[in-house]
Amino acid sequence: MEISRDIYLERLKRRRGNHMIKVITGLRRCGKSYLLFQLFKRLLLEEGIPADHIIEIEFDRRRNARLRNPDAACEYIDSMLRDKNQYYLFLDEVQFLEDFESVLNDYLHVENLDIYVTGSNSRFLSSDILTEFRGRGDEVHIFPLSYKEFYQSFEGAREDAWQEYLMFGGLPLVLCKETDEEKSAYLKSLFQKVYLTDVIKRNHIKKHPEELEDLLQILASSVGSLTNPLNLANTFLSVKKSKISRLTLSKYCHFFQEAFLIHTARRYDVKGKKYINTPLKYYFEDVGLRNALLNFRQMEENHLMENIIYNELRMRGYNVDVGVIEIRGKDKEGDRKKVEIDFVANLGNKRFYVQSAFRISDDEKREQENRPLRHIDDSFKKIIVTGENTRMWRNDDGFLVMNIQDFLLNPNSLEL
């Protein structure tokens, strides 16, 4: 089965020859090696790049074990550079190469060599790996399959594809599993044997590692809800009957973000044009992993849809915040009332306000979704994405309303 990853292929194409190390990052098993060694390599060959000018080393393979020595790796790469024409260096699982930072920085000085690397162990998964390349690293972050990518490879009706994606997410190998039991077992095994192990190993966690899983389960149960370390500590005390400090929980959340398991959305005061640092919202990089954490029990489609929209906006390259607007009146605590916009998406001079509304069942719900958007006093586009099977239309306030699948399947849906 071949899966199209055109958005990332384009990003690699745009970075060709930029004299930087292209670092492909992302959650383990999300398709980094496939993108580089299958799709991008094929593109180069189709453009006429000779096969012997594409140097490939997969450091996790036993036959390449001797090349994990930096001197042996340099000797091999040097032997492949036989003329002054353009070469491409692909290094997979580069963390197996000893002292790989100095090796890569050294090859940056070779003018006719374009460097691409992937890696997926506990260290390389960290977002701070780019600092190792002294400002010469150019990150291409790979997400699990978007719904559009998933649907293009799914054999079945559109509604069946959506329900499958909501349940099992977008990790590519999930598409290869035939039964729900196999998919569920795969996702649970990945979490226990790969992701959790990576976080524990990288951060040298020795005491009470079970608290890491407890924390992820709490975050999974409250996707899209505002929280902070104090709230999490209180939840541990009341639900898990465990006392754990706010500092420790904040540190654990940071570990999960470094491993690309979860991401945070900060609140942004739209009128005041400033960030509100706490509380935050947490979303999962893959909803299938989120569901597996909870044994597929809490399948609230409204929260999953919100998580998927957040990931889609980020995959399209947008910086995504939660919007907050003060309105007239006061709340129960006597503070100025605030209404929330699910997402404020920014990219350069573009901005979109996006509401996620699973069902707009009555006038009260309609007003709840429209009210925050109505209080925004700028001219950027405002969109309501609904889980209902409806055609795209504009409501009386001029806001665009569209179905979730139409939003996800059309890469230009924000521009309609």
Phi, psi and omega in degrees: 000128177255132181246129180283131175233054190299324183297323180280326176300318178296322180293324176292320180300318182292339183264358181301135174068024181269009177060032175230162176275118178280112184255112181268112183248168177152169177303143177301144179071021181264356173110023182296310182294321179299317179300314186282308190275343177253297189287311183289321178298317179300319179300316180297317180296320179294335177277357177099007176292125179298142181302326182281001174256009172246105184267121184239133172224122175257101189288345180275353180277140184300323183293343179255016185300322182294335181283356176289343172285128186300323179292321178293321179296316179296320180298318181293313181298317179300323181292338180274342181273091191256351179209186184266004179286170184289133175242156177235130181249117178251119178239118182256140182053052188294345179295342177285342178281120180297137178053043186295335181298314182290325178298313182292318178298325179294319182284351173296340182274357177271111190297325185260028180235122179253124193250133178226132181225150171231162176192152185211027174266185187299329181279313186290336178296339183294138180292341183276006180296333182298332180293339180294339183262020171053045177078008181252017177260139180238108188277137168240107184270128182256128174266162165303171184304133169290169179297323179298314178296319179297313184295324180297336181252001183271135178260101181157183183288158183299317181294323177295321178298318181296315180295323178295317181293319177300322185279312191247357173074201191237020173294128191306320184291344176299325179296338182273348180276138187272324186246159177299324180298317180294318180295315179298314181296321180297313182294319179294320179295318178303314182297311185290314189269343184242293189294310181295319179298319178300314182296316180296316183292314184296322186259009174054047180274120182244329183265131172050054179297341179296338178293334176298313180293321177301317181296315179298324178293321177296316178295322179295326180286343185234035179306130178082002178261147179288135178205168176209173183303326178295314177299319180295319179297320179294324178294318176302318183291319185275324185263313183268353182055038182230136179262120180219138189286157176299321181298316180296317180294321177298319179295318179297318178300321178296319178301316181293325177292319178299327181273005178065020176284319181228164176221155179250149172241121179276157177272138182236122177285106188296317182281322180279348179053052178208158180272147173252113193290330182212147357282174182242170169246143179246137176230153182266143178298329179220125183288335177296318176295320177302314182292322179296324177303326183259017181055033176058034180269311186265088186253056180285111187296330180296317179289321179295320179297319178298317178298318181293320178297317178302313180295321181297316180297318179293320179298326179283359174101006183274147166276130191238125177237168172263126183274142177229134179227130174280139177232174181294149179101173180231151179274188184296333180273359180087004178272162176300137179294143177232140172244156188243138170256126187307310184219135168248112185254123182238138174208107184060235180267010178265144173213139176226141173255125187234125174255136175257115183230100184301313177224134171249082194275337183204179183297325181295315179293322179299318179292325179299321181281324184282327189303311180299319181294326182293334183272000177276128186257024173248179188256011179291152186294143180238128189231137173247119179258124185242152177277357180282151181277085184228153174285159178292136179204168176248130181278183185296337178274356180087009180275138179282129178244127180216156178289147184301320182290323176297322179296317185280327185278341179257109182296346179254019186299331179290336186266357184293000000 
